[in-house]
Amino acid sequence: MYDFVVVGAGFAGCVLAERIANDLKKKVLVIEKRNHIGGNAYDYYNEDGILVHKYGPHIFHTNNKEVWDYLSRFTEWYYYQHRVLAYVDGMYVPIPINLNTINKLYNTNFTPKQLAEYFEKIKENRQEILNSEDVIVSRVGRELYEKFFKGYTKKQWDLYPSELSPEVTSRVPIRINRDDRYFTDRYQGLPKYGYTRMFEKMLENEKIHIMLKTDYKEVINSIEYGYLIYTGPIDYFFDYKYGKLPYRSLRFEFETLDCEKYQEAGTVNYPNDYDFTRITEFKYLTGQKHNKTTIVREYSAAEGEPYYPILQNENIERYKMYENEANKLKNVFFIGRLANYKYYNMDKVVEQALKLYIDKIRQ
Ligand SMILES: Cc1cc2nc3c(=O)[nH]c(=O)nc-3n(C[C@H](O)[C@H](O)[C@H](O)COP(=O)(O)OP(=O)(O)OC[C@H]3O[C@@H](n4cnc5c(N)ncnc54)[C@H](O)[C@@H]3O)c2cc1C
């Protein structure tokens, strides 16, 4: 008999299992269909001994001190701040677009004030922001949109920005100063010994049992439990009764090279060249010293693991039908990126899991 069953051992599942076992002192069974814990943040040492992220580069960043402090109970941090270059017109320029990007690209010497005036001059006026193209052209005009956003978005989504809702490109800032950090959150870093080690620490409690390589539907009817916490895909939970919620997937191509360093930044984006969207070199992120280096090329894909919900109106409407069903269930909690059909960063998932614990579970 378990007090709680948690489906999925990613951030959402691990935070809740940890809180329920350590704080509430209740018994938890974690069921995970993959052969490891950690969800998409899972990392491991490859055959050359280099720490890599199996499901693409994950950089932790948050402005939420409570979330940072909570995770700091289970890990120390490698204080890394991510920097990204974009390969555009045969040059490597910093992205998000900032003063240095423009000055390098156009061989100008703008000050922040002059750059603001320049953007003001080249931007296209829009009465209403209806899609992701509108977001960018109304800030920096068509040419920069085409160099940095159009091709990248098409590769990533197989859709043009004009076909996607505004959220997709409004996540990317545009700056007139020289700040070339990808994220500007107060707390940024990676768990010093890896995400997987951090998750192991979170689940280190004899009240927590973990069942790997198991789809919860195979076993759930033979388990006695009080509450279910579900972090898997919401449409799967309801047997796709309203149809499938579509996702964009990724294919990762890892390569280990016999040199210490491959590129000039943690990640290099390729908006217009090649078929991959970006290359990440893990040693930048983890701070690991090694005489070899591992990179990963990311290719966007229509089929495969569900990574990015496709934010189009009909899908959002379909999700709402599932959400409505979910709200009727009294002993099941739906949480995390798959159960909520949203793109969440890791800190948001931790924040929501802690909130769910305090508001609904602990009382
Ligand atoms: C390529 C990529 C890069 C990213 N980079 C960043 C980043 O740099 N910074 C950041 O903050 N966020 C990043 N994210 C987002 C981050 O991955 C998510 O915020 C985080 O993984 C969400 O945790 P979760 O627990 O909701 O979901 P998940 O980590 O997906 O965990 C859900 C778990 O449920 C399991 N599961 C599903 N169905 C079943 C079932 N039927 N039975 C049993 N188990 C099941 C899955 O196997 C999975 O392990 C990135 C995402 C992607 C795709």
The ligand as a Gaussian input file, in Angstrom:
#p B3LYP/6-31G(d) Opt

LIG

0 1
 C       16.145000      20.054000     -25.859000
 C       15.637000      20.669000     -24.581000
 C       16.453000      21.532000     -23.887000
 C       15.986000      22.114000     -22.709000
 N       16.830000      22.975000     -22.074000
 C       16.414000      23.560000     -20.949000
 C       17.256000      24.504000     -20.273000
 O       18.382000      24.784000     -20.723000
 N       16.807000      25.077000     -19.135000
 C       15.557000      24.791000     -18.617000
 O       15.220000      25.340000     -17.557000
 N       14.738000      23.901000     -19.224000
 C       15.135000      23.270000     -20.374000
 N       14.302000      22.379000     -20.991000
 C       13.015000      22.050000     -20.365000
 C       13.134000      20.885000     -19.358000
 O       13.522000      19.716000     -20.054000
 C       11.785000      20.679000     -18.647000
 O       11.453000      21.846000     -17.935000
 C       11.786000      19.526000     -17.632000
 O       12.289000      18.356000     -18.201000
 C       10.367000      19.292000     -17.167000
 O       10.310000      18.277000     -16.189000
 P        9.020000      17.367000     -16.093000
 O        9.178000      16.558000     -14.862000
 O        7.803000      18.165000     -16.281000
 O        9.088000      16.443000     -17.424000
 P       10.097000      15.301000     -17.859000
 O       11.485000      15.641000     -17.505000
 O        9.791000      15.003000     -19.280000
 O        9.649000      14.047000     -16.979000
 C        8.483000      13.297000     -17.248000
 C        8.824000      11.824000     -17.076000
 O        7.619000      11.049000     -17.168000
 C        7.942000       9.821000     -17.780000
 N        6.733000       9.216000     -18.327000
 C        5.965000       9.690000     -19.345000
 N        4.940000       8.851000     -19.581000
 C        5.055000       7.835000     -18.685000
 C        4.308000       6.659000     -18.461000
 N        3.237000       6.341000     -19.212000
 N        4.675000       5.820000     -17.456000
 C        5.777000       6.119000     -16.715000
 N        6.547000       7.209000     -16.905000
 C        6.177000       8.060000     -17.881000
 C        8.930000      10.242000     -18.863000
 O        9.693000       9.132000     -19.299000
 C        9.754000      11.305000     -18.162000
 O       10.915000      10.780000     -17.566000
 C       14.704000      21.817000     -22.192000
 C       13.887000      20.938000     -22.896000
 C       14.327000      20.379000     -24.090000
 C       13.416000      19.467000     -24.851000

